[in-house]
C-alpha cells in the first residue's frame, strides 16, 4: 500500500543506509538488508536471508521477520526526522499470516503518523517472489528522540 505523504524526507536512501551502518556497526554484516525504495511516507526494504535466518522446517524465522519490521520502521522514521539514533520502539505488534519461504523478503512500510513525540508505522511483509501474498503484517510505534 504505497501512498503519498504529507511528511517530507530529511534523508535519502543512501543517507539512511549509512546511518543504519553507523548505528548497528557490530551486527550490520549479519542483518542483510537493503533499501529498495524511499519516498515521503513510504519505505520498501529487502532482506536477503541466509542460514542464520532459518527456523526448523526450512522457513524464515519469526524473529527475523520481527527484526525486518523493526529495522524498517526505524529506517523510515529516521528518514523523516533526520538522524535520531536514540528514537526507540515503544510497541511492535506482528501478525504472522502464512508460512514464509526462506527466500528474499520484502517489507513495505507506510508512515501513518509522525508527531512531536511518537511515530506510527504500518508494515506489510511478503516473499519477493509473491508480493501479493502477505506473510506478516505489523504495526510499530516509536518514541522519538527529542532534539
Secondary structure, DSSP 4 states (H G I P E B T S, - for coil): -----SSPPSS-HHHHHHHHHHHTTTTHHHH-EEEEEEETTEEEEEE---GGGEETTTEE-HHHHHHHHHHHHHHHHHHHH---TT-EEEEEEEEE-SPPBSS-EEEEEEEEEE-SSEEEEEEEEEEGGGTTSEEEEEEEEEEPPP-
